[in-house]
Amino acid sequence: MPRLGTAPTTAPRSAAARVRAYVALTKPRIIELLLITTLPVMFLAAHGLPDLWTATATMVFGTLSAGSANVLNCYIDRDIDRTMRRTRRRPLAKHEVSPLGALVFGVVLGALSTLGLALAVNVLAAVLSLAAILFYVFVYSLLLKRRTSQNIVWGGIAGCMPVLIGWSGVTGGLSWAPVVLFGVVFFWTPPHTWALAMRYKEDYAAAKVPMLPVVTTERRVVNQIVAYTWATVLCSLLLWPIAGTSPLYPAVAVALGAVCLVEVYRLRGRVNAGRTGVDLRPMRFFHWSNVYLALLFLTVAVDSLFS
């Protein structure tokens, strides 16, 4: 990890620009995806509409929690973010925010989120939220990311935690239903991330981050994507018997899974046909995987209202 330095900071010209820079550090698009997996689980836990106060507090402080983890990740990765085309416009890479400012901001967000969840929701939700932040920062960002090609497999656990936080926020405990959905996100994360890493393979290589597409062949990467996609789809179907959903959920889960598998086998077909690099079009699968997860969890919420 780079030391807290005195790199020159080019302050934004206005207060609004400074606020935008700090907001950008939280990676809002990633937060949106995490919230998509949180709220539907609260519907499932409540067997319908969750308590408005509980849901609102969980989403607000969950946003601060995810923002904290992302800001601290930006602080740790500021050196490689300057190297990679995909990330070199982030505020720390552009010196729009000082390293110390980012570090303090991330810690404050984490403290506020933990305290807020403990007071407004319950202690278990707060503990799970804090565990997610610490896991993302210390296990993924500091320990795994720059050392192993399995970084995203185990580091992705942090991104699965909102499922447990949403459930515990409503029930005060845990059960097998959120564990199944935790598994869905766990298996979904590697193929989603590896598809993106295939597109930006040169970036990761330049930054010396051993993402799977950097250290092995495209054929092997795609075979791993196929295996994890199958695991995602099969795991998603377990929710039907375990949570007692209506037939709506498995019907939609099968349909979404079928389309996802078609896309992943289309990707493998391009590899088998000898295509490489941009011609593989890995971003097609990447974007579809986002749609898959959003629609699957939306179905969880809808099914909970009518089952």
Backbone bond lengths (Angstrom), bond angles and torsions (degrees), N, CA, C in turn:
res aa  C-N    CA-C-N  psi(-1)  N-CA   C-N-CA  omega(-1)  CA-C   N-CA-C  phi
1 M - - - 1.454 - - 1.514 109.74 -
2 P 1.322 117.82 137.29 1.452 119.96 178.63 1.513 111.52 -66.80
3 R 1.321 117.50 147.34 1.455 121.01 179.26 1.521 109.96 -75.82
4 L 1.327 113.40 157.04 1.456 119.41 175.11 1.510 108.02 -66.02
5 G 1.326 115.52 109.49 1.456 118.83 -171.84 1.512 112.92 -110.04
6 T 1.299 113.29 -169.28 1.459 120.03 179.92 1.515 109.98 -120.39
7 A 1.363 113.89 42.41 1.457 118.65 179.47 1.513 109.66 -59.43
8 P 1.313 117.96 143.87 1.458 120.37 -178.55 1.515 111.50 -61.31
9 T 1.312 115.73 136.55 1.462 121.20 -179.01 1.515 109.50 -112.34
10 T 1.311 115.40 122.18 1.456 120.91 175.68 1.516 107.94 -94.60
11 A 1.311 116.94 100.76 1.457 120.31 -175.01 1.525 110.56 -68.70
12 P 1.330 117.85 140.15 1.459 119.83 174.25 1.518 110.51 -59.27
13 R 1.290 117.07 154.15 1.464 121.42 -172.76 1.522 112.99 -72.64
14 S 1.307 119.31 -21.55 1.446 121.38 -177.08 1.511 110.50 -135.21
15 A 1.348 114.97 163.67 1.463 119.68 177.27 1.521 110.37 -61.73
16 A 1.326 116.78 -37.70 1.459 120.39 -179.93 1.531 111.41 -63.35
17 A 1.333 115.49 -40.40 1.463 119.80 178.68 1.522 110.79 -66.43
18 R 1.330 116.55 -36.24 1.465 120.27 177.86 1.531 110.13 -65.95
19 V 1.325 115.70 -42.56 1.473 119.27 178.00 1.517 110.35 -61.46
20 R 1.328 116.73 -43.43 1.471 120.26 179.17 1.526 111.08 -60.80
21 A 1.315 116.43 -37.31 1.465 120.08 179.75 1.518 110.65 -64.96
22 Y 1.321 117.26 -43.45 1.461 120.17 179.29 1.529 110.92 -67.89
23 V 1.324 116.99 -38.78 1.469 119.99 177.30 1.526 110.13 -63.22
24 A 1.327 116.61 -40.28 1.466 120.29 -179.97 1.524 111.81 -61.30
25 L 1.340 116.75 -31.21 1.464 120.35 178.13 1.520 111.78 -62.04
26 T 1.322 118.07 -26.29 1.465 121.24 -177.94 1.525 112.39 -79.01
27 K 1.332 117.49 -6.98 1.471 123.18 -179.24 1.538 110.97 55.56
28 P 1.332 116.88 68.42 1.470 121.19 -175.32 1.527 114.68 -54.55
29 R 1.326 117.81 -34.38 1.469 118.77 -178.24 1.525 111.30 -67.51
30 I 1.318 116.90 -34.77 1.465 119.62 176.20 1.521 109.83 -70.12
31 I 1.325 117.52 -38.90 1.457 121.02 178.58 1.526 110.43 -60.90
32 E 1.321 116.88 -40.63 1.463 120.41 178.33 1.519 110.97 -56.69
33 L 1.308 116.49 -43.43 1.458 120.61 -179.39 1.526 110.94 -65.46
34 L 1.329 116.94 -38.89 1.460 120.09 178.66 1.521 111.04 -66.53
35 L 1.316 117.43 -39.34 1.464 120.66 179.28 1.524 111.70 -67.75
36 I 1.330 116.19 -30.11 1.466 120.72 177.65 1.525 110.73 -62.50
37 T 1.327 116.96 -28.97 1.464 119.86 178.60 1.525 112.15 -91.21
38 T 1.321 118.28 -11.12 1.464 120.80 -177.41 1.527 112.43 -87.67
39 L 1.321 117.17 -53.75 1.462 120.78 -173.35 1.523 112.84 -63.47
40 P 1.342 120.96 -45.53 1.466 118.92 179.53 1.524 113.38 -59.27
41 V 1.324 117.43 -33.81 1.464 120.25 178.32 1.524 110.24 -65.84
42 M 1.310 116.92 -31.51 1.469 120.11 177.28 1.528 110.55 -68.16
43 F 1.330 116.97 -35.39 1.466 120.29 173.82 1.521 110.05 -63.09
44 L 1.327 115.99 -44.58 1.463 120.68 -179.64 1.524 110.71 -62.76
45 A 1.326 116.84 -43.33 1.465 120.94 -179.28 1.527 111.57 -64.73
46 A 1.334 116.50 -34.71 1.464 121.08 -177.81 1.524 112.56 -88.39
47 H 1.349 116.62 -5.15 1.480 121.30 -174.74 1.527 110.52 55.78
48 G 1.292 116.30 40.13 1.454 122.26 -179.22 1.513 109.59 149.00
49 L 1.324 116.38 -143.85 1.460 119.94 -179.87 1.521 110.65 -73.72
50 P 1.329 118.28 125.18 1.467 119.39 176.18 1.519 110.38 -74.88
51 D 1.317 116.30 162.73 1.460 121.64 175.29 1.526 109.46 -55.85
52 L 1.329 116.49 131.05 1.461 121.27 -173.53 1.525 111.50 -60.99
53 W 1.338 117.55 -44.05 1.450 120.09 -178.38 1.531 110.80 -63.98
54 T 1.331 115.68 -45.53 1.463 119.65 -179.21 1.524 110.93 -62.22
55 A 1.330 115.80 -45.25 1.464 119.88 -178.91 1.522 111.03 -63.53
56 T 1.333 116.60 -44.51 1.461 120.65 -178.74 1.527 110.99 -64.30
57 A 1.327 116.38 -46.62 1.460 119.92 -179.48 1.519 111.38 -63.14
58 T 1.332 116.48 -41.21 1.463 119.69 179.71 1.514 111.17 -63.82
59 M 1.319 117.08 -41.94 1.460 120.42 -179.10 1.531 111.34 -69.61
60 V 1.327 117.04 -41.65 1.468 120.12 -178.72 1.523 110.94 -65.55
61 F 1.327 116.18 -52.04 1.465 118.71 -177.68 1.523 111.49 -74.90
62 G 1.336 116.86 -25.15 1.460 119.79 172.13 1.517 111.51 -66.28
63 T 1.325 116.11 -36.25 1.463 120.66 175.56 1.526 110.84 -62.90
64 L 1.331 116.25 -42.95 1.466 119.86 178.20 1.524 110.74 -64.66
65 S 1.323 116.84 -37.65 1.467 121.17 179.26 1.522 111.12 -63.61
66 A 1.337 115.94 -49.84 1.462 119.75 178.90 1.525 110.56 -63.02
67 G 1.325 116.25 -39.29 1.457 120.00 177.92 1.514 111.70 -61.90
68 S 1.328 117.01 -40.79 1.456 121.10 177.93 1.518 111.32 -59.25
69 A 1.332 116.39 -49.24 1.469 120.35 -179.70 1.522 111.17 -60.26
70 N 1.325 116.82 -41.36 1.459 120.45 -178.50 1.529 112.14 -69.51
71 V 1.324 117.13 -39.42 1.465 120.17 178.24 1.524 110.32 -64.20
72 L 1.323 116.69 -44.58 1.464 119.74 179.87 1.525 111.12 -66.58
73 N 1.323 117.01 -33.24 1.460 120.46 174.35 1.535 110.40 -64.23
74 C 1.325 116.74 -42.13 1.468 120.30 177.18 1.521 110.83 -62.30
75 Y 1.330 117.02 -38.53 1.465 120.76 178.29 1.528 110.50 -62.42
76 I 1.340 116.22 -45.82 1.462 120.61 -178.50 1.527 111.46 -67.28
77 D 1.322 116.27 -39.16 1.469 121.24 -173.47 1.523 113.57 -94.62
78 R 1.314 118.16 14.49 1.465 118.89 -173.74 1.522 112.79 -61.72
79 D 1.330 117.81 -27.86 1.466 119.53 179.88 1.527 111.28 -72.20
80 I 1.347 116.90 -44.22 1.465 118.47 -179.60 1.526 111.52 -77.30
81 D 1.334 117.26 -25.17 1.467 119.32 177.05 1.524 110.92 -63.09
82 R 1.332 117.42 -30.69 1.463 120.20 178.11 1.523 111.44 -71.65
83 T 1.321 116.72 -21.10 1.464 121.68 -176.99 1.515 112.55 -86.88
84 M 1.327 116.50 -33.79 1.466 120.88 -172.29 1.527 111.69 -89.90
85 R 1.333 115.34 134.16 1.470 119.89 179.35 1.526 111.91 -58.18
86 R 1.327 116.13 -39.43 1.463 121.16 -175.36 1.530 112.06 -66.88
87 T 1.322 117.74 -25.12 1.460 120.06 -172.74 1.528 114.10 -120.22
88 R 1.315 118.11 -0.75 1.469 118.83 -172.42 1.525 113.28 -72.12
89 R 1.331 118.04 -7.04 1.458 120.90 176.17 1.525 112.45 -96.65
90 R 1.331 117.20 5.60 1.456 119.55 176.50 1.531 109.52 -68.07
91 P 1.344 117.64 152.73 1.474 121.01 -172.44 1.524 115.22 -55.35
92 L 1.334 118.12 -40.80 1.460 119.07 179.64 1.522 111.17 -69.78
93 A 1.327 116.48 -38.03 1.466 119.80 179.20 1.522 111.08 -65.28
94 K 1.336 116.78 -30.87 1.465 121.13 -179.90 1.530 112.20 -93.67
95 H 1.332 117.45 4.32 1.468 122.60 179.68 1.528 111.78 61.82
96 E 1.322 117.06 31.36 1.465 120.29 175.27 1.524 111.42 -83.60
97 V 1.327 115.93 -20.08 1.456 122.80 177.90 1.525 106.95 -132.19
98 S 1.322 117.54 141.82 1.466 119.96 178.13 1.526 110.01 -78.09
99 P 1.343 118.00 151.49 1.469 119.95 175.99 1.524 112.88 -55.44
100 L 1.339 117.11 -42.26 1.460 119.75 179.47 1.526 110.69 -64.30
101 G 1.326 116.42 -41.22 1.465 119.90 178.67 1.520 111.50 -61.27
102 A 1.328 116.92 -42.01 1.462 120.76 178.98 1.524 111.18 -65.93
103 L 1.328 116.41 -42.49 1.466 120.42 -179.61 1.527 110.96 -61.91
104 V 1.307 116.67 -47.32 1.468 120.67 179.71 1.525 110.14 -63.45
105 F 1.321 116.95 -42.89 1.462 121.66 179.64 1.530 110.61 -59.59
106 G 1.325 116.89 -46.29 1.454 120.48 -179.29 1.515 112.31 -63.84
107 V 1.313 117.75 -42.86 1.468 121.45 179.51 1.523 110.79 -65.65
108 V 1.317 117.25 -42.27 1.475 120.92 179.71 1.524 110.20 -63.16
109 L 1.336 117.61 -44.14 1.455 119.95 178.09 1.528 111.10 -59.91
110 G 1.336 116.14 -42.05 1.453 119.67 179.15 1.520 112.30 -63.40
111 A 1.325 116.87 -42.44 1.463 120.78 179.35 1.531 110.97 -65.20
112 L 1.339 116.66 -44.42 1.463 120.13 179.28 1.523 111.78 -62.97
113 S 1.329 116.63 -41.60 1.470 119.83 -178.24 1.523 111.00 -65.92
114 T 1.334 116.54 -42.94 1.463 120.07 -179.33 1.526 111.07 -65.89
115 L 1.316 116.43 -47.15 1.462 120.58 179.26 1.526 110.82 -63.76
116 G 1.326 116.85 -42.59 1.462 120.34 -179.05 1.514 112.73 -63.60
117 L 1.332 116.97 -43.44 1.466 119.76 178.37 1.528 111.16 -65.35
118 A 1.331 116.85 -39.53 1.465 119.82 -179.60 1.522 111.50 -63.91
119 L 1.343 116.55 -40.58 1.459 120.27 -176.17 1.525 113.03 -83.69
120 A 1.337 116.93 -38.08 1.465 120.25 -172.67 1.532 113.33 -96.75
121 V 1.331 117.21 -20.77 1.475 119.68 -177.82 1.530 108.30 -119.20
122 N 1.315 118.16 -89.33 1.464 120.99 172.89 1.526 109.47 -164.32
123 V 1.312 115.85 168.36 1.460 121.34 -174.37 1.526 111.61 -67.37
124 L 1.339 117.47 -38.28 1.462 119.61 -179.01 1.521 110.96 -61.32
125 A 1.326 117.05 -44.78 1.465 119.91 178.24 1.524 110.65 -60.66
126 A 1.324 117.01 -38.98 1.462 121.08 179.31 1.524 111.13 -66.11
127 V 1.337 117.12 -42.53 1.463 121.25 -180.00 1.526 110.43 -64.38
128 L 1.333 117.10 -43.00 1.465 120.68 179.21 1.524 110.73 -64.57
129 S 1.317 116.49 -38.94 1.469 120.68 178.76 1.521 111.03 -64.48
130 L 1.311 116.80 -46.18 1.464 120.68 178.82 1.522 110.59 -63.66
131 A 1.337 116.71 -39.46 1.463 120.33 177.98 1.521 111.09 -61.51
132 A 1.341 116.65 -38.41 1.465 120.34 179.24 1.526 111.04 -64.42
133 I 1.327 116.53 -42.79 1.471 120.33 178.40 1.525 110.40 -61.74
134 L 1.320 116.34 -50.21 1.464 121.01 -177.27 1.521 111.24 -63.55
135 F 1.329 117.15 -39.24 1.464 120.51 179.59 1.524 110.24 -65.16
136 Y 1.322 116.65 -44.88 1.468 120.49 -178.45 1.528 111.22 -63.80
137 V 1.326 115.81 -40.51 1.463 119.97 -176.40 1.524 111.45 -76.34
138 F 1.338 116.49 -52.81 1.462 119.51 -170.52 1.534 113.35 -87.71
139 V 1.331 117.43 -38.15 1.460 118.95 -177.77 1.524 110.97 -84.48
140 Y 1.343 116.94 -51.99 1.469 118.64 -177.79 1.528 111.92 -76.99
141 S 1.332 116.87 -60.33 1.476 120.20 -171.27 1.522 113.24 -66.34
142 L 1.330 116.78 -43.09 1.460 120.09 -174.77 1.531 113.82 -91.93
143 L 1.334 117.33 -35.75 1.458 119.44 -173.38 1.521 113.68 -96.50
144 L 1.332 117.56 -47.46 1.460 120.44 -168.65 1.524 114.83 -95.66
145 K 1.297 118.25 -40.25 1.463 121.18 -165.74 1.518 113.29 -55.70
146 R 1.309 117.90 -42.65 1.466 120.88 -175.00 1.528 112.86 -98.05
147 R 1.349 116.80 7.03 1.461 119.16 -173.89 1.528 114.94 -119.25
148 T 1.333 118.44 -24.43 1.456 119.08 -172.83 1.524 111.55 -146.25
149 S 1.320 115.80 147.81 1.464 120.72 177.61 1.529 111.75 -73.75
150 Q 1.322 116.20 -10.38 1.464 120.79 175.94 1.530 111.09 -90.04
151 N 1.319 116.32 14.35 1.464 120.87 -175.53 1.526 112.64 -53.59
152 I 1.313 116.59 -48.30 1.462 119.30 -174.03 1.524 111.92 -77.15
153 V 1.332 117.42 -23.09 1.467 119.89 179.19 1.520 109.89 -62.64
154 W 1.341 115.64 -53.03 1.461 119.36 -177.73 1.520 111.80 -88.93
155 G 1.309 117.18 -33.01 1.458 119.44 177.00 1.510 112.42 -64.79
156 G 1.339 116.20 -26.47 1.457 120.46 -180.00 1.511 114.42 -66.04
157 I 1.336 116.94 -10.75 1.470 119.95 178.43 1.529 110.72 -56.86
158 A 1.320 116.59 -35.96 1.468 119.47 179.91 1.523 111.26 -59.09
159 G 1.332 116.48 -37.32 1.460 120.50 -179.94 1.512 113.63 -73.97
160 C 1.331 117.13 -11.70 1.465 121.40 177.03 1.526 112.00 -86.91
161 M 1.305 117.59 -17.90 1.459 121.97 -172.49 1.532 114.74 -63.75
162 P 1.348 120.04 -32.01 1.463 117.84 178.32 1.522 114.24 -55.32
163 V 1.325 117.17 -29.05 1.467 120.34 177.14 1.528 109.88 -61.84
164 L 1.315 116.52 -46.55 1.460 121.00 180.00 1.526 111.33 -69.31
165 I 1.336 115.99 -36.77 1.465 120.17 179.58 1.530 110.45 -64.64
166 G 1.341 116.62 -44.14 1.455 120.13 178.99 1.520 111.83 -61.07
167 W 1.325 116.61 -44.80 1.471 120.58 -179.36 1.527 110.92 -65.19
168 S 1.320 116.59 -47.62 1.466 120.10 -178.12 1.519 111.37 -66.76
169 G 1.331 116.91 -28.57 1.448 119.63 177.98 1.519 112.17 -62.60
170 V 1.322 116.97 -33.72 1.468 121.87 -179.51 1.521 111.58 -86.97
171 T 1.334 116.51 -44.44 1.467 120.69 -171.20 1.523 114.45 -98.37
172 G 1.322 117.77 -20.10 1.448 120.33 -175.29 1.517 113.47 78.40
173 G 1.338 117.11 4.41 1.460 121.74 -179.75 1.516 110.58 -150.12
174 L 1.318 116.56 -163.97 1.454 122.29 179.42 1.523 109.19 -132.66
175 S 1.336 116.08 161.85 1.464 121.07 176.55 1.522 108.09 -153.68
176 W 1.333 116.93 -174.59 1.458 120.62 -175.62 1.527 112.89 -71.70
177 A 1.315 118.55 -29.07 1.474 120.16 -178.49 1.530 112.11 -59.43
178 P 1.341 119.71 -51.28 1.463 118.28 177.58 1.525 112.77 -66.81
179 V 1.333 117.03 -26.74 1.465 119.15 177.15 1.528 110.27 -65.15
180 V 1.349 116.22 -38.93 1.466 119.93 176.90 1.526 110.11 -61.91
181 L 1.319 116.99 -46.69 1.469 119.88 -179.55 1.524 111.23 -68.95
182 F 1.322 117.48 -31.45 1.467 121.20 170.18 1.526 109.10 -57.28
183 G 1.337 116.22 -44.36 1.461 120.80 178.94 1.516 112.65 -63.24
184 V 1.326 116.80 -38.18 1.462 120.27 178.29 1.523 109.94 -59.06
185 V 1.334 116.74 -49.11 1.471 120.22 -179.22 1.528 110.52 -66.65
186 F 1.333 116.56 -36.65 1.461 121.09 179.65 1.531 111.20 -61.13
187 F 1.325 117.05 -47.52 1.463 120.41 -179.46 1.526 112.10 -74.78
188 W 1.328 116.82 -28.07 1.468 121.76 -179.13 1.531 111.80 -71.92
189 T 1.326 117.68 -34.15 1.460 121.66 -171.59 1.528 114.35 -62.08
190 P 1.353 120.60 -48.11 1.469 118.68 -177.99 1.528 114.60 -60.30
191 P 1.343 120.52 -49.95 1.470 117.60 -179.67 1.524 112.91 -63.81
192 H 1.328 116.35 -35.88 1.461 120.78 176.99 1.525 110.39 -60.29
193 T 1.326 116.36 -47.43 1.461 121.34 -176.99 1.523 111.65 -73.69
194 W 1.323 117.54 -38.83 1.460 120.01 -179.85 1.520 111.90 -65.22
195 A 1.344 117.33 -33.58 1.461 119.48 176.39 1.527 110.23 -62.78
196 L 1.336 116.09 -42.42 1.467 120.02 176.87 1.529 110.39 -64.82
197 A 1.327 116.46 -40.55 1.461 120.39 -179.05 1.526 111.75 -67.10
198 M 1.335 117.58 -29.02 1.460 120.16 175.41 1.520 110.14 -64.16
199 R 1.325 115.58 -39.94 1.468 120.12 -179.52 1.534 111.04 -67.71
200 Y 1.340 116.53 -36.67 1.465 120.95 -176.78 1.522 111.41 -112.12
201 K 1.313 115.79 36.79 1.461 121.69 -177.97 1.519 111.92 -56.21
202 E 1.328 117.74 -44.38 1.460 120.73 -178.32 1.526 111.50 -64.19
203 D 1.332 116.62 -35.24 1.459 120.42 177.74 1.522 111.13 -61.74
204 Y 1.327 115.84 -50.01 1.464 119.96 -179.13 1.528 110.99 -63.68
205 A 1.319 116.06 -37.95 1.460 119.36 178.55 1.527 110.95 -64.25
206 A 1.324 116.65 -43.42 1.465 120.60 179.41 1.522 111.58 -62.98
207 A 1.354 116.01 -33.95 1.457 120.55 -179.72 1.526 112.56 -86.27
208 K 1.357 115.36 -0.96 1.466 121.21 179.72 1.528 112.10 61.52
209 V 1.323 116.06 37.35 1.462 121.91 174.32 1.527 107.50 -101.07
210 P 1.332 118.92 116.75 1.466 121.55 -171.36 1.528 114.08 -80.16
211 M 1.320 116.70 55.46 1.462 118.85 173.62 1.526 108.77 -61.19
212 L 1.324 116.41 152.21 1.460 120.17 -174.12 1.531 113.42 -52.52
213 P 1.342 119.99 -43.53 1.473 118.94 179.17 1.526 114.00 -63.92
214 V 1.336 117.28 -17.99 1.461 120.45 179.34 1.524 110.91 -80.38
215 V 1.318 116.89 -33.87 1.472 120.24 -169.96 1.520 114.08 -103.14
216 T 1.338 117.89 -5.01 1.458 118.95 -179.62 1.520 109.76 -143.75
217 T 1.342 116.21 -179.53 1.461 120.58 -175.07 1.524 111.21 -78.06
218 E 1.323 115.24 158.30 1.460 119.90 177.60 1.525 111.35 -62.72
219 R 1.319 117.48 -33.64 1.465 120.64 179.13 1.528 111.16 -62.42
220 R 1.346 115.01 -44.82 1.460 118.24 -179.84 1.533 110.97 -66.75
221 V 1.326 116.46 -39.53 1.461 120.16 178.62 1.518 110.37 -59.72
222 V 1.323 116.00 -47.19 1.461 119.77 -178.04 1.525 110.80 -65.68
223 N 1.330 117.54 -37.39 1.463 119.59 176.65 1.532 111.19 -62.26
224 Q 1.334 116.08 -37.42 1.462 119.89 176.01 1.532 110.67 -67.10
225 I 1.320 116.62 -39.33 1.459 120.59 177.72 1.529 110.39 -62.01
226 V 1.320 116.59 -42.11 1.462 120.71 178.10 1.528 110.37 -60.91
227 A 1.326 117.37 -46.84 1.465 121.57 -177.51 1.532 111.24 -62.47
228 Y 1.328 116.65 -45.29 1.463 119.53 -179.17 1.530 111.75 -70.07
229 T 1.319 117.19 -31.23 1.466 119.66 177.28 1.519 110.61 -67.01
230 W 1.320 117.14 -42.14 1.463 120.33 174.50 1.531 110.55 -59.01
231 A 1.314 116.53 -43.90 1.466 120.25 179.57 1.526 110.91 -62.18
232 T 1.332 116.68 -38.88 1.463 121.01 178.43 1.520 110.96 -61.54
233 V 1.315 116.03 -49.52 1.462 120.95 -176.82 1.525 110.77 -64.43
234 L 1.320 117.27 -46.22 1.464 120.27 -179.10 1.528 111.35 -64.65
235 C 1.331 116.68 -39.90 1.455 119.90 178.27 1.528 111.12 -63.84
236 S 1.326 116.39 -38.08 1.470 119.74 -179.68 1.527 111.71 -60.96
237 L 1.326 117.34 -32.00 1.460 120.84 -178.26 1.520 112.57 -73.75
238 L 1.325 117.90 -19.19 1.462 120.56 179.08 1.526 112.44 -66.66
239 L 1.330 116.59 -21.38 1.462 118.60 -178.31 1.525 111.85 -64.01
240 W 1.320 117.16 -30.76 1.465 121.03 -177.79 1.533 111.59 -58.05
241 P 1.331 119.59 -57.81 1.467 117.78 179.56 1.525 114.20 -72.37
242 I 1.322 117.36 -31.63 1.465 119.30 -174.69 1.528 111.82 -76.14
243 A 1.335 117.20 -41.46 1.470 120.50 -178.45 1.521 112.59 -95.51
244 G 1.332 116.94 -7.68 1.466 119.44 -179.66 1.512 113.13 65.60
245 T 1.318 117.13 43.59 1.460 120.61 179.63 1.526 110.40 -70.96
246 S 1.311 115.81 168.53 1.462 120.53 173.15 1.523 108.61 -76.91
247 P 1.337 118.26 170.31 1.471 120.36 177.83 1.528 114.01 -61.12
248 L 1.333 117.03 -16.50 1.466 119.84 -179.52 1.526 110.94 -59.66
249 Y 1.326 116.73 -46.42 1.464 119.31 -175.48 1.527 112.66 -61.53
250 P 1.345 119.90 -53.70 1.468 117.63 -178.99 1.520 113.18 -62.93
251 A 1.340 117.16 -32.29 1.467 119.43 178.88 1.520 110.82 -63.33
252 V 1.326 116.22 -46.63 1.462 119.98 179.44 1.530 110.49 -69.57
253 A 1.340 117.15 -39.70 1.464 120.47 -179.82 1.525 110.72 -61.71
254 V 1.325 117.24 -39.86 1.466 120.64 178.31 1.523 110.16 -65.51
255 A 1.338 116.37 -44.29 1.461 120.06 -178.83 1.529 111.20 -63.97
256 L 1.336 116.58 -46.62 1.464 120.00 178.77 1.521 111.02 -63.53
257 G 1.328 116.08 -42.16 1.456 119.86 179.63 1.510 112.05 -63.36
258 A 1.352 116.47 -37.99 1.467 120.15 179.70 1.523 110.65 -62.88
259 V 1.331 116.21 -44.13 1.465 119.39 179.02 1.524 110.17 -64.26
260 C 1.333 116.53 -40.58 1.466 120.36 179.76 1.528 110.49 -62.16
261 L 1.325 116.68 -42.03 1.465 120.69 179.45 1.525 111.47 -68.00
262 V 1.319 116.70 -37.17 1.467 119.74 175.84 1.526 109.77 -59.71
263 E 1.325 116.26 -43.76 1.466 120.29 -179.22 1.527 111.61 -65.33
264 V 1.336 116.67 -40.72 1.456 118.50 -177.28 1.528 111.04 -71.92
265 Y 1.337 116.67 -34.35 1.467 118.17 177.07 1.527 111.04 -74.45
266 R 1.315 116.92 -25.92 1.459 119.96 173.47 1.532 109.34 -66.32
267 L 1.333 115.57 -39.89 1.463 120.23 176.29 1.528 110.32 -63.17
268 R 1.324 117.27 -43.70 1.462 119.32 179.04 1.519 111.56 -65.94
269 G 1.332 116.67 -34.16 1.456 120.06 177.29 1.510 112.25 -61.97
270 R 1.342 116.05 -37.48 1.464 118.87 178.52 1.528 110.67 -68.13
271 V 1.338 116.56 -35.72 1.468 119.36 176.14 1.517 110.18 -64.95
272 N 1.334 116.45 -45.82 1.465 120.70 -179.36 1.524 112.09 -64.27
273 A 1.338 115.58 -25.65 1.464 119.67 178.64 1.529 112.12 -82.05
274 G 1.323 116.14 0.22 1.465 119.89 176.49 1.517 114.65 91.05
275 R 1.318 117.87 7.60 1.457 119.31 178.01 1.522 109.99 -76.25
276 T 1.308 115.95 150.32 1.458 121.29 -179.19 1.521 110.02 -140.44
277 G 1.323 115.32 166.90 1.457 120.83 174.23 1.515 113.84 57.51
278 V 1.327 116.16 -133.35 1.463 122.02 -176.85 1.526 110.90 -62.10
279 D 1.330 117.84 -30.68 1.462 121.26 -178.71 1.524 112.79 -63.98
280 L 1.326 116.43 -17.22 1.468 118.99 177.20 1.526 111.53 -73.96
281 R 1.312 117.23 -23.03 1.467 123.65 179.54 1.532 111.70 54.91
282 P 1.332 118.34 52.05 1.461 119.96 -178.46 1.525 113.33 -65.82
283 M 1.352 116.67 -23.94 1.457 119.18 -178.27 1.517 112.01 -68.22
284 R 1.317 117.46 -21.12 1.470 119.40 175.41 1.530 109.62 -62.54
285 F 1.332 115.98 -46.31 1.464 119.40 177.33 1.522 110.75 -67.82
286 F 1.326 117.80 -38.96 1.470 121.84 179.18 1.522 110.61 -56.61
287 H 1.330 117.05 -49.37 1.465 120.39 -178.17 1.522 110.89 -68.01
288 W 1.329 116.84 -39.05 1.455 118.03 179.18 1.522 110.87 -65.35
289 S 1.325 118.21 -36.12 1.462 120.26 -179.62 1.526 110.81 -62.84
290 N 1.331 117.62 -33.83 1.464 120.73 173.95 1.526 110.75 -62.12
291 V 1.320 115.74 -46.28 1.466 121.04 -179.92 1.525 110.05 -62.76
292 Y 1.330 115.92 -43.02 1.460 120.73 -179.87 1.523 111.31 -56.47
293 L 1.326 117.02 -50.76 1.460 119.95 -176.08 1.525 110.93 -65.58
294 A 1.331 116.98 -42.40 1.463 120.12 -179.42 1.524 111.30 -62.44
295 L 1.328 117.48 -45.87 1.456 120.57 -178.50 1.526 111.86 -69.87
296 L 1.327 117.22 -35.45 1.460 119.63 178.47 1.526 110.59 -63.07
297 F 1.327 117.21 -46.42 1.464 119.65 -179.01 1.523 111.34 -72.89
298 L 1.325 118.05 -30.91 1.465 119.82 172.97 1.523 110.00 -61.27
299 T 1.320 116.44 -39.51 1.463 120.63 178.39 1.521 111.05 -64.49
300 V 1.325 117.29 -36.11 1.468 120.77 175.97 1.526 109.91 -58.07
301 A 1.334 116.74 -44.70 1.463 120.79 -179.50 1.518 111.40 -67.03
302 V 1.315 117.43 -46.64 1.468 121.27 -178.76 1.524 110.35 -62.72
303 D 1.329 115.99 -44.88 1.461 119.94 -179.85 1.532 111.30 -60.60
304 S 1.339 115.61 -36.01 1.462 119.32 -179.38 1.527 112.44 -66.17
305 L 1.319 116.61 -27.25 1.458 121.05 179.54 1.512 113.07 -75.83
306 F 1.334 116.83 -25.36 1.468 120.38 -172.48 1.521 114.21 -117.22
307 S 1.335 117.56 -6.90 1.470 118.74 -178.44 1.527 111.15 -90.80
